[in-house]
Amino acid sequence: DTLRANNQKDLLAMTVLRSIVQYIDAFTDFSGRLLAWLALGMALLTTAIVILRYGFNTGSIFAQELVTYMHATLFMLGTAYALKHGAHVRVDIFYRNFSPRSKAWVNALGGVIFLMPLCVFIVGVSWNFVSESLAMRETSSELGGIAAVYVLKALIPAMGINLLAQGLAETLRNALVLVELEA
């Protein structure tokens, strides 16, 4: 009876962990697909800037800064999507020859030892930087620029939080692989 109860608890825990992983993955996929539209927006806006500059001899600091904001948003918030889909940089001289179990160990330990602490560090270090910018309502130093530099700076801790969530999902996914391979 005790063994059966423990097995049921283990199954429930694994189901909860799978649900957490699926929820984070769904959020990451949704936000990644949404962010992908920024690439198109950047291309169209850059085209418009070039046409205005060289075709009509006029420019817009606001539009130029908007391209920078879009670029920063795409890359800072797209890190979690890149992690989920394996598009991040990996030095895999040895990794590619590892068994699924060894890969799961490397990924799980890498998440716990390196990725998640780095994300917490990024959020912690950037928090005052962003708070000070928000408190003074920091604006562009360029006349006609975007009057919300604090929004751009807020992408730093947002990236850390977003990447931390996906790092947790990846670590849990690999832990589940290890548990399933043991069973």
Secondary structure as UniProt FT lines:
FT   HELIX           2..56
FT   HELIX           61..77
FT   HELIX           79..84
FT   TURN            85..86
FT   TURN            93..94
FT   HELIX           95..97
FT   HELIX           100..110
FT   HELIX           111..115
FT   HELIX           116..135
FT   TURN            136..137
FT   TURN            143..144
FT   HELIX           149..182
//
